[in-house]
Amino acid sequence: MDNFAEYLVKRQMSNGEKSKLMAVAFGGGLITALIATVSVLKLDDGSLFSFAGLLLAAAAGYGTFYYVQNQQVEYEYTFTNGTLDIAKIIAKKRRKEILSVDVKDFTAFGKYDQNMDSTEDMTEVLVSENLASGEYYADFTHETFGSTRLIFSPSESIIENIRPFLRGQARQQFQNEN
């Protein structure tokens, strides 16, 4: 029988990120409106500047819209027969595979604490809600990232599917925590 679990996590923006997004949206809208207004006022002259200005206003508006839309990020965790796949979904339209790892390769697994030691050459892959509550971590060696610490927010179903595939020190450490 196949072991399969799937979970979707929406990344929450911090207050600083929300403020930045609002500033970019407001500033981009203001610049778009300003360029469009100046271009329309110059349109009577029939100059090439007015047409180029309208194109520039459209580009600025689209760029602002594109930036704001791309701040909507979700992470999808898919566990299938011992393999954990993580994908990033941007604006509910584009999907980017982040990593795939065999759970048997975990050297450590458990609840994440921000005070945990990490080596300087370790790559941290943060794919969680960004709420700093209930995250788990997994340490392993990845072919692309090298020494890696995955920080994620799995559901109980994902954790229960991971548990039987843990080996050695990671299994013992997880059992001691729970």
Stockholm file with secondary structure:
# STOCKHOLM 1.0

chainA/1-178         MDNFAEYLVKRQMSNGEKSKLMAVAFGGGLITALIATVSVLKLDDGSLFSFAGLLLAAAAGYGTFYYVQNQQVEYEYTFTNGTLDIAKIIAKKRRKEILSVDVKDFTAFGKYDQNMDSTEDMTEVLVSENLASGEYYADFTHETFGSTRLIFSPSESIIENIRPFLRGQARQQFQNEN
#=GR chainA/1-178 SS CCCEEEEEEECCCCHHHHHHHHHHHHHHHHHHHHHHHHHHHHGGGTCHHHHHHHHHHHHHHHHHHHHHHTTCEEEEEEEETTEEEEEEEETTTEEEEEEEEEGGGCSEEEECCTTCCCCTTCEEEEESCSSSSSCEEEEEEETTTEEEEEEECCCHHHHHHHGGGCCHHHHHHHHHHC
#=GC SS_cons         CCCEEEEEEECCCCHHHHHHHHHHHHHHHHHHHHHHHHHHHHGGGTCHHHHHHHHHHHHHHHHHHHHHHTTCEEEEEEEETTEEEEEEEETTTEEEEEEEEEGGGCSEEEECCTTCCCCTTCEEEEESCSSSSSCEEEEEEETTTEEEEEEECCCHHHHHHHGGGCCHHHHHHHHHHC
//
